[in-house]
Amino acid sequence: MSNQFSSGLELANVLLTSEPLHQSWDAIQNDKQKVNPNAQPTLHINTTQANLTIITFLTSPMSLRGQEGLILSSTLEERNLPDFEFLCNKSNPSFSINEAAIKLFASRFDELRRLKTEISRSNSLVIITGHSMGGCVATLFTLWLLESLNLSKAKRPLCITFGSPLIGDEHLRKCVSQFPTWTSCFLHVASIQDPVPKLFLSPNPTALGTGTQVSAYKPFGTFLLCSDSGCACFEDPDSILVLVAANSQGDQTQYPNVGIQFFDYGQLLERLKLKAFCKDVFELAESDRIPLKASIITQLAAIFGVPKSQALQQQRPNINILIMKMETREYKLAIQKTKTSNAAKKLNDIKVSMVYLEWYKKDSKGREIGYYDMYKNKWNRSDINVEEFKKKLSNYWQDSVEEVENKPQKEGTAFRTRWLMGGTTYRRMMEPLHIAEYYKDKDGKNYREERLKHFILLEKWLKEEEERKVAERIRRGETVEEGPSKSKALNVASSLTDDSCFWAHVEEALILCNQLENGQPSLREQCKQKLIEFEEYVLDALKNFAVTPDIFLKYSSFMAWWKQYNKIVGSSTTQLARIMTDGTYRDYEKGVKVVF
């Protein structure tokens, strides 16, 4: 990574010359004229529609001093405030947001709800913008809007705020950051001369570059940090906090009623736009010419307005600490991006593993044993190879399920729907191998009590998705057919068993047979009843073509169970006994209905 560099300066120059940035500020500037400067603090909303829709959020002049209070998301509903619990995930079950901002949002809730519905139904490009506390409300509205959009089809909204205070704590940042497409919707423009963006930080922030910011607030999204001398883009929250907090002590005493003044970002952006076309020459010391370090120093110099790296260190004595931390974070970010870029390769490897298992399943059928029992016995070299593929697949899907579980609720649902088919195939193919190990190597019992969590979640999500589809068909007035489809019956020979725990039921039935033969007489009736229930379970699976015909292979555990069970109970008139005795089960593989 020796040639790595930070592109914050280049991204800033691109943004400065982009139309959306200037269109957003122009909309704010125009709407500002309509705000009564003598009115009580209220939220003003305006929508401009031309080639794109621009929604602006402004507030009447208000003092922001003492407005840094946070409110827990879990208490919003009980306080009759809009609910943002959809952002929560397993790792962050709650978060805190600025109380003043959420109350401003709530004050125009009905209007915002209508606006949200209109945007959700249209397919136009939307920019949501706001200044100062209006920017906080713009951020909340964008998050609320994202929850209702199918981002695989709809155009993503862009939220651009100017001089806005931070909106929430570290938990909110983590909730939003779990889904990168959400984070990429936010651009926050802040000048280090504007006191408002730094207002909700700690009243006694650490000096620049000397330590971690102790503020409860944490930023998310991209920040375009500006000064009269230059600008740069940052995404790392800790770096943003330190840079935004620069000179904050002086700002707080200089502006006792901070928030009333209107910082003019229009003039600042126009000046910086000209500078983007006429770049200054910046002198780097010899020791600072490592690409990553040089790019970070250049960004900081642009913000603080110094022509040389040595001058930057003289003006900001502790700047080296910040530079080192920013370098470390950039390296970590690069590693994360490398992992992301390897995701496609990993997915391809997973497909290869599944193909191998398909071959293994076919090979075992030719041996009249089935892949469950062949893996359980582990007599062949191919069984050892399967262990390697099993490990790869399990690691991949455990990580994938955990990733989905940690996403915001709405996005987690949408994401898991897309790969649920692959996850279901994996579960039905792979869980029998886990069951085989459990009962053979671990001499297990009651597998379902120790079942791996990702199998449980994959099964739960499939059930929810199937219920959702049925409900949707009923809503549309369509007929919902009961029982298996014709295609399921015709393809049963190449199918996987619907219940991935089927073989655990078989193993438990074998244990019950042993108990029935050798156990205490007092347990016989209980064992018999459970075996009758297992018979009914098998019949139901056969009736719905929900079990693979491989269970009837000569050396399968199911056939071993049937022989032992039939020997114990003797002649039986049950439907399963008829199927097994007269050989009707052999027709099942052809898609013939054997249970009525």
Secondary structure as UniProt FT lines:
FT   TURN            2..3
FT   HELIX           8..16
FT   HELIX           19..32
FT   TURN            33..34
FT   TURN            37..38
FT   STRAND          43..49
FT   STRAND          53..59
FT   TURN            65..66
FT   STRAND          70..72
FT   HELIX           73..75
FT   HELIX           77..79
FT   HELIX           85..87
FT   STRAND          96..98
FT   HELIX           99..107
FT   HELIX           109..121
FT   STRAND          126..131
FT   HELIX           133..146
FT   TURN            147..148
FT   TURN            151..153
FT   STRAND          158..162
FT   STRAND          168..169
FT   HELIX           170..177
FT   HELIX           180..183
FT   TURN            184..185
FT   STRAND          186..191
FT   TURN            192..193
FT   TURN            197..200
FT   TURN            208..209
FT   STRAND          222..227
FT   TURN            228..229
FT   STRAND          230..234
FT   HELIX           237..244
FT   TURN            245..247
FT   HELIX           248..254
FT   TURN            256..259
FT   HELIX           265..277
FT   HELIX           286..288
FT   HELIX           291..304
FT   HELIX           309..315
FT   TURN            317..318
FT   HELIX           319..341
FT   HELIX           343..366
FT   TURN            367..368
FT   HELIX           371..377
FT   HELIX           381..405
FT   HELIX           409..440
FT   HELIX           447..450
FT   HELIX           453..475
FT   TURN            476..477
FT   HELIX           486..490
FT   HELIX           492..494
FT   TURN            500..501
FT   HELIX           502..518
FT   HELIX           521..523
FT   HELIX           524..543
FT   TURN            544..545
FT   HELIX           549..552
FT   TURN            554..555
FT   HELIX           557..569
FT   HELIX           575..581
FT   TURN            582..584
FT   HELIX           585..588
FT   TURN            589..591
//
